[in-house]
Amino acid sequence: NDGVCLFKYFVTSTDPQSGFTWVVLIVNFLCFIVITISYIMINFKTLHSSRRIRDKSRADDTLTRRNRSVQRKITFIIITDFLCWIPFITTCLLHYYEVVDASSWYSTFSIIILPINSVI
């Protein structure tokens, strides 16, 4: 046996810790929604600011380029969050309702998929 201690996300309805697991997953999903909405708002504010600056001064493209760079980074963060958490939560749901047996996927999600979010 290895000494890695990871939270058990893939539970079934008969698992005694399924209630706690779903609370954690729901909180994670709500955090994902709040973060996504916040980043989208930042993206729109940056876009609006870029347009105002571009309309006032055509000579200064540095700020416009910087704003576009921020928009690309924000879009990248939203996409990586989505690609990390939505498949994970969907897999947890499918495992819970016994549509798929995701037990063998646990290490793949825990070691590869979920840390992608932390790297960004």
C-alpha positions as protocol buffer text, in pm:
chain_id: "A"
residue {
  index: 1
  type: ASN
  ca { x: 0 y: 0 z: 0 }
}
residue {
  index: 2
  type: ASP
  ca { x: 115 y: 351 z: -69 }
}
residue {
  index: 3
  type: GLY
  ca { x: 109 y: 632 z: 184 }
}
residue {
  index: 4
  type: VAL
  ca { x: -91 y: 888 z: -13 }
}
residue {
  index: 5
  type: CYS
  ca { x: -387 y: 1036 z: 172 }
}
residue {
  index: 6
  type: LEU
  ca { x: -648 y: 1177 z: -64 }
}
residue {
  index: 7
  type: PHE
  ca { x: -1011 y: 1269 z: -6 }
}
residue {
  index: 8
  type: LYS
  ca { x: -1254 y: 1000 z: -130 }
}
residue {
  index: 9
  type: TYR
  ca { x: -1469 y: 1169 z: -394 }
}
residue {
  index: 10
  type: PHE
  ca { x: -1596 y: 861 z: -574 }
}
residue {
  index: 11
  type: VAL
  ca { x: -1864 y: 733 z: -338 }
}
residue {
  index: 12
  type: THR
  ca { x: -2186 y: 537 z: -382 }
}
residue {
  index: 13
  type: SER
  ca { x: -2520 y: 586 z: -211 }
}
residue {
  index: 14
  type: THR
  ca { x: -2434 y: 316 z: 46 }
}
residue {
  index: 15
  type: ASP
  ca { x: -2106 y: 483 z: 145 }
}
residue {
  index: 16
  type: PRO
  ca { x: -2127 y: 633 z: 497 }
}
residue {
  index: 17
  type: GLN
  ca { x: -1933 y: 944 z: 393 }
}
residue {
  index: 18
  type: SER
  ca { x: -2142 y: 1021 z: 84 }
}
residue {
  index: 19
  type: GLY
  ca { x: -2320 y: 1314 z: 252 }
}
residue {
  index: 20
  type: PHE
  ca { x: -1995 y: 1486 z: 342 }
}
residue {
  index: 21
  type: THR
  ca { x: -1854 y: 1416 z: -4 }
}
residue {
  index: 22
  type: TRP
  ca { x: -2153 y: 1582 z: -170 }
}
residue {
  index: 23
  type: VAL
  ca { x: -2126 y: 1886 z: 56 }
}
residue {
  index: 24
  type: VAL
  ca { x: -1762 y: 1925 z: -48 }
}
residue {
  index: 25
  type: LEU
  ca { x: -1845 y: 1877 z: -418 }
}
residue {
  index: 26
  type: ILE
  ca { x: -2133 y: 2125 z: -404 }
}
residue {
  index: 27
  type: VAL
  ca { x: -1913 y: 2384 z: -231 }
}
residue {
  index: 28
  type: ASN
  ca { x: -1644 y: 2325 z: -497 }
}
residue {
  index: 29
  type: PHE
  ca { x: -1901 y: 2368 z: -773 }
}
residue {
  index: 30
  type: LEU
  ca { x: -2039 y: 2688 z: -618 }
}
residue {
  index: 31
  type: CYS
  ca { x: -1686 y: 2825 z: -584 }
}
residue {
  index: 32
  type: PHE
  ca { x: -1626 y: 2739 z: -949 }
}
residue {
  index: 33
  type: ILE
  ca { x: -1942 y: 2930 z: -1049 }
}
residue {
  index: 34
  type: VAL
  ca { x: -1848 y: 3237 z: -838 }
}
residue {
  index: 35
  type: ILE
  ca { x: -1493 y: 3241 z: -973 }
}
residue {
  index: 36
  type: THR
  ca { x: -1615 y: 3200 z: -1331 }
}
residue {
  index: 37
  type: ILE
  ca { x: -1867 y: 3484 z: -1296 }
}
residue {
  index: 38
  type: SER
  ca { x: -1601 y: 3705 z: -1136 }
}
residue {
  index: 39
  type: TYR
  ca { x: -1351 y: 3638 z: -1415 }
}
residue {
  index: 40
  type: ILE
  ca { x: -1616 y: 3701 z: -1680 }
}
residue {
  index: 41
  type: MET
  ca { x: -1698 y: 4035 z: -1514 }
}
residue {
  index: 42
  type: ILE
  ca { x: -1328 y: 4126 z: -1507 }
}
residue {
  index: 43
  type: ASN
  ca { x: -1304 y: 4028 z: -1872 }
}
residue {
  index: 44
  type: PHE
  ca { x: -1598 y: 4250 z: -1969 }
}
residue {
  index: 45
  type: LYS
  ca { x: -1464 y: 4543 z: -1765 }
}
residue {
  index: 46
  type: THR
  ca { x: -1125 y: 4508 z: -1935 }
}
residue {
  index: 47
  type: LEU
  ca { x: -1289 y: 4488 z: -2276 }
}
residue {
  index: 48
  type: HIS
  ca { x: -1500 y: 4797 z: -2203 }
}
residue {
  index: 49
  type: SER
  ca { x: -1192 y: 4984 z: -2077 }
}
residue {
  index: 50
  type: SER
  ca { x: -999 y: 4885 z: -2389 }
}
residue {
  index: 51
  type: ARG
  ca { x: -1271 y: 5017 z: -2616 }
}
residue {
  index: 52
  type: ARG
  ca { x: -1294 y: 5347 z: -2427 }
}
residue {
  index: 53
  type: ILE
  ca { x: -919 y: 5398 z: -2444 }
}
residue {
  index: 54
  type: ARG
  ca { x: -905 y: 5302 z: -2811 }
}
residue {
  index: 55
  type: ASP
  ca { x: -1183 y: 5549 z: -2894 }
}
residue {
  index: 56
  type: LYS
  ca { x: -1012 y: 5835 z: -2708 }
}
residue {
  index: 57
  type: SER
  ca { x: -657 y: 5780 z: -2820 }
}
residue {
  index: 58
  type: ARG
  ca { x: -566 y: 5582 z: -3127 }
}
residue {
  index: 59
  type: ALA
  ca { x: -194 y: 5646 z: -3076 }
}
residue {
  index: 60
  type: ASP
  ca { x: -158 y: 5448 z: -2751 }
}
residue {
  index: 61
  type: ASP
  ca { x: -184 y: 5078 z: -2842 }
}
residue {
  index: 62
  type: THR
  ca { x: 28 y: 4958 z: -2549 }
}
residue {
  index: 63
  type: LEU
  ca { x: -260 y: 4962 z: -2303 }
}
residue {
  index: 64
  type: THR
  ca { x: -491 y: 4798 z: -2553 }
}
residue {
  index: 65
  type: ARG
  ca { x: -239 y: 4518 z: -2608 }
}
residue {
  index: 66
  type: ARG
  ca { x: -197 y: 4478 z: -2233 }
}
residue {
  index: 67
  type: ASN
  ca { x: -575 y: 4454 z: -2186 }
}
residue {
  index: 68
  type: ARG
  ca { x: -598 y: 4191 z: -2459 }
}
residue {
  index: 69
  type: SER
  ca { x: -326 y: 3994 z: -2284 }
}
residue {
  index: 70
  type: VAL
  ca { x: -522 y: 4007 z: -1958 }
}
residue {
  index: 71
  type: GLN
  ca { x: -835 y: 3893 z: -2141 }
}
residue {
  index: 72
  type: ARG
  ca { x: -651 y: 3594 z: -2292 }
}
residue {
  index: 73
  type: LYS
  ca { x: -516 y: 3493 z: -1951 }
}
residue {
  index: 74
  type: ILE
  ca { x: -859 y: 3518 z: -1791 }
}
residue {
  index: 75
  type: THR
  ca { x: -1014 y: 3314 z: -2070 }
}
residue {
  index: 76
  type: PHE
  ca { x: -742 y: 3052 z: -2028 }
}
residue {
  index: 77
  type: ILE
  ca { x: -808 y: 3033 z: -1652 }
}
residue {
  index: 78
  type: ILE
  ca { x: -1183 y: 2991 z: -1705 }
}
residue {
  index: 79
  type: ILE
  ca { x: -1132 y: 2719 z: -1965 }
}
residue {
  index: 80
  type: THR
  ca { x: -883 y: 2524 z: -1752 }
}
residue {
  index: 81
  type: ASP
  ca { x: -1112 y: 2550 z: -1448 }
}
residue {
  index: 82
  type: PHE
  ca { x: -1399 y: 2420 z: -1658 }
}
residue {
  index: 83
  type: LEU
  ca { x: -1193 y: 2137 z: -1809 }
}
residue {
  index: 84
  type: CYS
  ca { x: -1075 y: 2038 z: -1462 }
}
residue {
  index: 85
  type: TRP
  ca { x: -1383 y: 2056 z: -1240 }
}
residue {
  index: 86
  type: ILE
  ca { x: -1685 y: 1986 z: -1461 }
}
residue {
  index: 87
  type: PRO
  ca { x: -1562 y: 1644 z: -1583 }
}
residue {
  index: 88
  type: PHE
  ca { x: -1460 y: 1559 z: -1227 }
}
residue {
  index: 89
  type: ILE
  ca { x: -1799 y: 1648 z: -1077 }
}
residue {
  index: 90
  type: THR
  ca { x: -1977 y: 1471 z: -1365 }
}
residue {
  index: 91
  type: THR
  ca { x: -1769 y: 1158 z: -1304 }
}
residue {
  index: 92
  type: CYS
  ca { x: -1852 y: 1173 z: -933 }
}
residue {
  index: 93
  type: LEU
  ca { x: -2222 y: 1193 z: -1018 }
}
residue {
  index: 94
  type: LEU
  ca { x: -2203 y: 903 z: -1263 }
}
residue {
  index: 95
  type: HIS
  ca { x: -2014 y: 693 z: -1009 }
}
residue {
  index: 96
  type: TYR
  ca { x: -2260 y: 778 z: -732 }
}
residue {
  index: 97
  type: TYR
  ca { x: -2557 y: 667 z: -943 }
}
residue {
  index: 98
  type: GLU
  ca { x: -2357 y: 361 z: -1052 }
}
residue {
  index: 99
  type: VAL
  ca { x: -2367 y: 450 z: -1422 }
}
residue {
  index: 100
  type: VAL
  ca { x: -1988 y: 402 z: -1436 }
}
residue {
  index: 101
  type: ASP
  ca { x: -1736 y: 252 z: -1197 }
}
residue {
  index: 102
  type: ALA
  ca { x: -1481 y: 531 z: -1161 }
}
residue {
  index: 103
  type: SER
  ca { x: -1280 y: 365 z: -885 }
}
residue {
  index: 104
  type: SER
  ca { x: -991 y: 294 z: -1119 }
}
residue {
  index: 105
  type: TRP
  ca { x: -989 y: 659 z: -1235 }
}
residue {
  index: 106
  type: TYR
  ca { x: -929 y: 793 z: -885 }
}
residue {
  index: 107
  type: SER
  ca { x: -551 y: 817 z: -917 }
}
residue {
  index: 108
  type: THR
  ca { x: -575 y: 975 z: -1262 }
}
residue {
  index: 109
  type: PHE
  ca { x: -805 y: 1248 z: -1136 }
}
residue {
  index: 110
  type: SER
  ca { x: -614 y: 1300 z: -811 }
}
residue {
  index: 111
  type: ILE
  ca { x: -263 y: 1302 z: -955 }
}
residue {
  index: 112
  type: ILE
  ca { x: -311 y: 1447 z: -1304 }
}
residue {
  index: 113
  type: ILE
  ca { x: -646 y: 1624 z: -1361 }
}
residue {
  index: 114
  type: LEU
  ca { x: -707 y: 1815 z: -1036 }
}
residue {
  index: 115
  type: PRO
  ca { x: -352 y: 1949 z: -993 }
}
residue {
  index: 116
  type: ILE
  ca { x: -377 y: 2113 z: -1336 }
}
residue {
  index: 117
  type: ASN
  ca { x: -603 y: 2368 z: -1172 }
}
residue {
  index: 118
  type: SER
  ca { x: -340 y: 2443 z: -907 }
}
residue {
  index: 119
  type: VAL
  ca { x: -60 y: 2484 z: -1160 }
}
residue {
  index: 120
  type: ILE
  ca { x: -238 y: 2767 z: -1336 }
}
